[in-house]
């Protein structure tokens, strides 16, 4: 399942200017040196036809002499009559499109999509296999960050939380430099994508973006619409919404998903939250809140911290496929046995492998979101956000409203934002199709409705509780997307149901 997160760090701890493109890449695919993907993929034999390369882009498009980044690119050639390239972005920001394209190429190996399109993924600057890789924390620093519950909203507690954020922001600046941090956002990534298009030798591309990938796709089609043949945006982000409102909308979405999970869990008499809907939130807090002062034992010597229990719960709410692990972890807390499944879910969310090493997805996530929109610096804005969050998502709130709250990490970020919120510009008919899921926790349904309206694009509605749906097995959604991508015929507004 290609899903990615946009949960803000503030939630986890307490619970563009348009400029002309610069053609710097080769304009014919033959000039690229394609090779084996072993340098990027752990198991390249799972997609034996895959080819990989790197494409150079300037770190600063306004100052091309300031250095280059190398974008990692994978291409899985079409096995039949080729329509063109289908570029994929799995979201984040911070997820590797190279890894996602490899997984998709394997899973769709016998499909009409793989017959008609080269599946292409490029890791945005700083992300995944691209270099330089954006790194803010060492493995030990990240482990320590996760042990701190950061739930004390007294004046002293808020000062401590903001100090932790300031230390993280300073590490990012020290280890990456201001020039790289300033140019790591979506505004640059959209221009990078057009450089990749030129390097592939295609006048037009096709694009499938999930979650944050919809933000990148929207930015690209606004700048380079003539180079888009067909674009599918699944799990949409509305670019007109500012960071606080987006965060609150998302928290409300996770509360809806929590309620759906609890209702499903309650079908079993052994549900750790019980069977009374009025008590589900209270039961959850009774299980996880004690972890603030005493982490729960697990087979892993780290134990389960409060922050990891919250993060593991959030991760499970992205898809019903993970609900069984949430139930197992909560049962472990209730029975005072191993609650390691919650720790496993938190590790998966943060990109920590069994050896204790983290990928850089979370560092890239923070760096991109912090330059993609200005974050309010006035503490009063975050106090008001905390008050509203407790109403919208009570399962995520700890303790009582105090009248104090920490500012988000991005309010303390050391470089300025390079983009500002604003509605998407309308696109030509047939250029874009938007897909939105009714109970999507991370990118709530209304954002997809609003993005489709702004773009003037048709909307495919999927009735379900999960984050993104395209090519996850729903015949109604996949059939419409296949027809659109292959035949170039956009559907009208369509409603599909998991039930």
C-alpha positions in Angstrom: 0.0 0.0 0.0 1.4 3.4 -1.0 0.5 5.6 1.9 2.4 8.4 3.5 2.1 10.7 6.4 1.6 14.4 6.9 1.2 14.4 10.7 2.8 17.4 12.2 5.5 17.0 14.8 3.5 19.2 17.2 0.7 16.7 17.2 3.1 13.8 17.8 4.9 15.4 20.7 1.8 16.6 22.5 -0.2 14.1 21.4 5.5 29.8 -4.4 6.5 32.2 -6.2 6.0 31.1 -9.8 9.3 31.4 -11.7 10.4 30.3 -15.1 12.0 26.9 -15.5 15.7 26.5 -16.2 16.5 23.8 -18.6 19.7 22.3 -17.3 19.2 18.6 -17.9 19.7 16.7 -21.2 16.6 16.7 -23.3 17.0 13.2 -24.7 16.7 10.1 -22.6 19.5 8.4 -24.5 22.0 10.8 -23.0 21.3 9.4 -19.5 23.5 6.6 -18.3 21.0 3.9 -17.0 22.4 1.1 -14.9 21.5 -1.6 -12.4 19.4 -0.5 -9.4 21.5 -2.3 -6.8 23.0 1.0 -5.6 19.4 2.1 -4.6 17.4 -1.0 -4.0 18.1 -3.7 -1.3 16.5 -6.4 -3.5 16.8 -5.2 -7.1 16.0 -8.8 -8.3 12.3 -8.2 -7.5 12.1 -5.8 -10.4 14.7 -7.2 -12.8 13.8 -4.8 -15.7 14.3 -1.7 -13.6 17.0 0.8 -14.6 18.4 3.5 -12.4 20.4 6.7 -12.9 20.9 10.2 -11.3 19.9 13.6 -12.7 21.7 16.8 -11.6 19.7 19.8 -10.5 21.0 23.1 -9.0 20.5 23.5 -5.3 19.4 27.1 -6.0 17.8 27.8 -9.3 18.4 31.5 -8.9 22.1 30.8 -8.3 23.1 27.8 -10.5 26.7 28.1 -9.5 26.0 27.4 -5.8 26.2 23.6 -6.2 24.1 20.7 -7.4 22.0 17.9 -6.0 21.8 14.5 -7.6 18.3 13.1 -8.0 17.9 9.3 -7.8 15.7 8.1 -10.6 14.3 4.6 -11.4 12.6 3.6 -14.6 10.7 0.3 -15.2 10.2 0.1 -18.9 6.7 -0.6 -20.4 6.3 -4.2 -21.5 3.9 -3.4 -24.4 3.0 -0.5 -26.7 4.3 2.5 -24.7 2.1 5.6 -24.1 4.8 7.4 -22.0 6.2 7.8 -18.6 4.1 7.6 -15.5 5.8 9.4 -12.7 4.9 8.4 -9.1 5.3 10.2 -5.8 4.2 8.3 -2.7 3.9 11.4 -0.4 5.5 12.4 2.8 7.1 14.7 2.2 10.1 12.6 2.6 9.1 9.2 1.1 11.3 7.6 -1.5 9.6 7.5 -4.9 12.4 5.2 -6.1 11.3 2.6 -3.5 7.6 3.2 -4.2 8.0 2.8 -8.0 10.0 -0.4 -7.4 7.2 -1.8 -5.2 4.5 -0.7 -7.6 6.4 -2.2 -10.6 6.5 -5.5 -8.8 2.8 -5.4 -7.7 1.5 -4.2 -11.1 3.8 -6.4 -13.2 1.0 -8.0 -15.1 -1.3 -5.0 -15.4 -2.2 -2.9 -18.4 -0.6 0.1 -16.6 2.8 -1.7 -16.6 2.3 -2.6 -20.3 1.6 0.9 -21.5 3.7 3.1 -19.2 7.3 3.3 -18.0 6.9 3.5 -14.2 9.2 6.2 -13.0 10.1 7.4 -9.6 12.5 10.2 -8.6 13.5 11.0 -5.1 13.1 14.7 -4.5 16.2 16.6 -3.4 17.3 15.6 0.1 15.0 12.6 0.1 15.7 8.9 0.0 18.5 7.9 -2.4 19.1 11.4 -3.7 22.2 13.3 -2.6 23.0 15.2 -0.5 20.7 13.4 1.9 18.9 15.7 4.3 19.9 14.7 7.9 19.0 16.5 11.1 19.4 13.9 13.8 21.6 11.0 14.6 20.0 7.7 15.4 20.8 8.2 19.1 19.3 11.7 19.0 16.2 10.5 17.4 15.8 7.7 20.0 16.1 10.3 22.7 13.6 12.6 21.1 11.0 9.8 21.1 11.5 9.1 24.8 10.4 12.6 25.8 6.6 12.7 26.2 6.5 16.5 25.8 3.0 16.8 27.3 3.7 19.3 30.1 1.8 22.4 29.0 2.8 24.5 32.0 5.0 27.5 31.3 8.1 25.6 32.2 6.9 22.6 30.2 6.2 24.6 27.1 9.6 26.3 27.4 11.2 22.8 27.5 9.3 21.6 24.4 10.3 24.7 22.5 13.9 24.2 23.5 13.8 20.7 22.1 12.4 22.0 18.9 15.0 24.8 18.7 17.8 22.2 19.2 16.3 20.1 16.4 16.0 23.1 14.1 19.6 24.2 14.8 20.9 20.7 14.1 19.2 20.8 10.7 20.8 24.1 10.0 24.3 23.0 11.1 24.2 19.7 9.3 22.6 20.9 6.0 23.4 24.5 5.6 21.0 27.4 5.0 21.2 27.3 1.2 20.0 23.7 1.1 17.3 24.1 3.7 16.0 27.2 1.9 15.6 25.3 -1.4 14.3 22.0 -0.3 10.6 22.8 -0.6 7.9 21.9 -3.1 8.6 25.0 -5.2 12.0 23.5 -6.1 10.8 20.0 -6.3 8.3 20.9 -9.0 11.0 22.4 -11.1 13.2 19.3 -10.4 10.3 17.2 -11.8 10.4 19.1 -15.1 14.2 18.6 -15.3 13.5 14.8 -14.9 10.9 15.0 -17.6 13.4 16.6 -20.0 16.0 14.0 -19.0 13.5 11.3 -19.9 13.0 12.8 -23.3 9.2 13.1 -23.1 7.4 16.2 -24.1 4.5 15.3 -21.7 4.4 13.1 -18.6 1.7 11.3 -16.7 1.7 11.6 -13.0 0.2 9.7 -10.0 0.7 11.5 -6.7 -0.4 10.3 -3.3 -0.9 12.5 -0.2 1.9 15.1 -0.3 2.4 13.9 -3.8 -0.8 15.8 -4.7 0.8 19.0 -3.4 3.8 18.4 -5.7 1.5 17.5 -8.6 -0.6 20.6 -8.1 2.5 22.8 -8.1 3.8 21.1 -11.2 0.6 21.4 -13.2 0.3 25.1 -12.3 3.9 25.8 -13.6 4.2 23.2 -16.4 0.7 22.4 -17.4 1.6 22.0 -21.1 3.8 19.1 -20.2 1.1 17.2 -18.4 -0.9 14.5 -20.4 -2.8 13.1 -17.4 -2.5 13.5 -13.7 -4.1 11.6 -10.8 -4.0 13.2 -7.3 -5.1 10.8 -4.6 -5.4 11.8 -0.9 -5.5 15.5 -1.8 -4.0 18.4 0.0 -5.8 21.8 -0.5 -3.0 24.3 -1.1 -5.3 27.2 0.1 -5.3 26.0 3.7 -2.7 27.3 6.1 -0.7 25.0 8.4 -2.8 25.4 11.6 -6.1 24.8 9.9 -4.6 21.9 7.9 -3.3 20.4 11.2 -6.7 20.8 12.9 -8.5 19.3 9.9 -6.1 16.3 10.0 -6.6 15.8 13.7 -10.4 15.7 13.2 -9.8 13.1 10.5 -7.8 10.9 12.8 -10.5 11.1 15.4 -13.0 9.9 12.8 -10.6 7.0 11.9 -10.1 6.2 15.7 -13.9 6.0 16.1 -14.1 3.7 13.1 -11.4 1.5 14.5 -13.0 1.4 17.9 -16.4 0.5 16.4 -14.7 -2.4 14.6 -12.8 -3.5 17.6 -15.9 -3.4 19.8 -17.3 -6.3 17.7 -15.0 -8.5 19.8 -15.7 -9.0 23.5 -12.0 -8.8 24.1 -11.6 -5.3 22.6 -9.1 -3.3 24.8 -11.3 -0.2 24.5 -14.5 -2.0 25.5 -17.8 -2.0 23.8 -19.3 1.3 25.0 -18.8 4.1 22.4 -19.1 6.7 25.2 -16.0 5.2 26.9 -13.6 4.5 24.0 -11.6 7.7 24.3 -11.5 7.4 28.1 -10.4 3.8 27.8 -7.6 4.7 25.4 -6.3 7.4 27.8 -6.4 5.0 30.7 -4.1 2.7 28.8 -1.6 5.1 27.3 -1.5 8.1 29.7 0.4 6.3 32.4 3.3 5.9 30.0 4.1 9.6 30.5 5.8 8.7 33.8 6.6 5.0 33.3 7.1 3.4 29.8 5.7 -0.1 29.4 8.1 -3.0 29.1 8.5 -4.7 25.7 10.8 -7.4 24.3 12.8 -4.4 22.9 14.9 -2.9 25.8 13.7 0.6 24.8 10.2 -0.1 26.1 7.1 1.7 25.0 7.1 5.5 25.7 4.0 7.7 25.7 5.1 9.4 22.5 5.6 6.0 20.7 2.2 4.7 21.9 0.6 7.8 20.4 2.6 7.6 17.2 2.0 3.8 16.8 -1.8 4.4 17.2 -1.7 7.1 14.6 0.2 4.9 12.2 -2.4 2.1 12.6 -5.2 4.5 11.7 -3.8 5.0 8.2 -5.2 1.6 7.1 -7.5 -1.1 8.5 -4.7 -3.5 7.6 -2.8 -2.2 10.7 -5.8 -2.3 13.1 -4.9 -5.8 14.4 -1.5 -4.5 15.5 -3.1 -1.6 17.3 -5.4 -4.0 19.1 -2.6 -6.3 20.1 -0.5 -3.4 21.4 -3.4 -2.0 23.5 -4.2 -5.5 24.8 -0.6 -5.7 25.9 -1.0 -2.5 27.9 -4.2 -3.6 29.4 -2.8 -7.0 30.4 0.6 -5.7 31.5 2.3 -8.0 28.9 4.3 -7.1 25.8 2.9 -4.1 24.0 5.6 -4.3 21.3 3.3 -4.1 18.4 2.7 -0.4 19.2 6.5 0.1 19.3 6.8 -1.7 16.0 4.1 0.6 14.5 6.0 3.7 15.8 9.3 2.4 14.4 7.6 1.8 11.0 6.2 5.3 11.0 9.6 6.9 11.8 11.6 4.7 9.4 13.6 2.9 12.1 14.9 -0.5 11.0 15.8 -3.5 13.1 19.4 -2.4 13.4 18.3 0.9 15.0 19.1 3.1 12.0 16.6 5.6 10.7 16.0 6.7 7.2 15.8 10.4 6.7 12.1 10.6 5.9 11.2 12.4 9.1 14.0 14.9 8.7 12.9 15.6 5.2 9.3 15.8 6.2 10.0 18.6 8.7 12.4 20.5 6.4 9.9 20.5 3.4 6.8 21.4 5.4 8.6 24.2 7.3 9.5 26.0 4.0 6.3 25.3 2.2 4.2 27.7 4.3 4.9 30.3 6.9 4.1 29.1 10.4 2.6 31.6 12.9 5.1 32.7 15.5 2.6 34.2 17.9 2.2 31.8 20.9 -1.5 32.8 21.2 -2.2 31.1 17.8 -0.9 27.8 19.1 -2.8 28.1 22.4 -6.0 28.6 20.4 -5.1 25.6 18.2 -4.6 23.4 21.3 -8.0 24.4 22.6 -9.6 23.5 19.3 -7.6 20.3 19.0 -8.9 19.0 22.3 -12.5 19.4 21.0 -11.8 17.9 17.5 -9.6 15.0 18.6 -10.0 14.1 22.2 -8.2 10.8 21.9 -5.0 12.7 21.0 -5.2 15.3 23.9 -3.4 14.8 27.2 -4.5 16.3 30.5 -6.5 19.5 30.7 -6.3 22.7 28.7 -3.8 25.0 30.5 -3.9 28.2 28.4 -0.3 27.5 27.3 1.0 25.5 24.4 4.2 25.1 22.5 4.6 26.6 19.0 5.1 24.1 16.2 8.7 23.3 15.1 8.2 25.3 11.9 7.5 28.5 13.9 11.1 28.1 15.2 12.6 27.0 11.8 15.9 28.7 11.0 15.2 29.6 7.3 12.1 31.4 5.9 9.2 29.8 4.0 9.5 29.9 0.2 5.8 29.3 -0.5 2.5 30.7 0.8 -1.0 29.1 0.9 -3.3 29.9 -2.0 -6.0 28.2 -4.0 -4.9 26.1 -7.0 -5.4 27.7 -10.4 -7.9 26.0 -12.8 -6.4 23.6 -15.3 -7.4 22.6 -18.8 -10.1 20.0 -19.0 -8.8 16.4 -18.8 -5.5 17.3 -17.2 -6.3 16.2 -13.7 -8.5 13.8 -11.8 -8.7 14.0 -8.0 -9.4 11.0 -5.7 -10.5 11.5 -2.1 -11.6 9.0 0.6 -14.5 9.8 2.9 -12.8 8.8 6.1 -9.2 9.4 5.1 -7.5 10.4 8.4 -4.4 12.1 7.0 -5.9 14.0 4.1 -9.5 14.5 5.0 -12.2 14.1 2.3 -13.1 17.8 2.1 -9.6 18.7 1.0 -10.1 16.6 -2.1 -13.5 18.1 -2.7 -12.0 21.6 -2.5 -8.9 20.8 -4.6 -11.1 19.4 -7.4 -13.3 22.5 -7.3 -10.2 24.8 -7.5 -8.7 22.9 -10.4 -12.0 22.4 -12.2 -11.3 18.6 -12.1 -13.6 15.6 -11.7 -13.6 13.9 -8.3 -13.6 10.2 -7.6 -15.0 9.6 -4.1 -14.1 6.4 -2.3 -16.2 5.5 0.7 -13.8 4.0 3.3 -11.5 4.5 6.2 -7.9 4.6 4.9 -5.3 6.9 3.5 -5.3 6.8 -0.4 -6.8 4.1 -2.5 -5.6 4.1 -6.1 -4.1 0.7 -7.1 -5.0 -0.8 -3.8 -7.4 -3.3 -5.2 -10.7 -1.4 -5.5 -12.1 -2.3 -9.0 -14.3 0.8 -9.2 -11.5 3.2 -8.5 -8.8 1.4 -10.4 -11.0 0.8 -13.4 -11.7 4.5 -13.7 -8.0 5.5 -13.2 -6.9 2.9 -15.7 -9.3 4.2 -18.3 -8.2 7.7 -17.7 -4.5 7.1 -17.8 -4.6 4.7 -20.8 -7.3 6.2 -23.0 -7.0 9.8 -21.8 -10.7 10.1 -21.0 -11.4 11.7 -17.7 -14.4 10.3 -15.8 -17.2 12.4 -14.5 -17.7 12.7 -10.7 -17.7 9.1 -9.5 -18.5 7.4 -6.2 -17.1 4.1 -5.2 -17.6 2.1 -2.0 -15.7 -0.4 0.0 -18.9 -1.8 1.4 
